[in-house]
Amino acid sequence: MSERAINRLKAVLAEQGKTNKWLALALGKNETTISRWCTNEVQPSMDSLVAIAQLLQIDVRDLINPTK
């Protein structure tokens, strides 16, 4: 698998002044899971991306880097 960042979760959280810990508590997930998502080590499911977008009041597409 390529080293390319697929999601923008870390950037979006920083833009909104939110932390990994805040997101972990809001989603009921482990902080390690959120950290792995933010570093693009693993990717959140589509259901998780939709939940994150709703929490951050953004379009889910803002959480994903474009392919073009």
Secondary structure, 3 states (H helix, E strand, C coil): CCCCCCECHHHHHHHHCCCHHHHHHHHCCCHHHHHHHHCCCCCCCHHHHHHHHHHHCCCHHHHECCCC
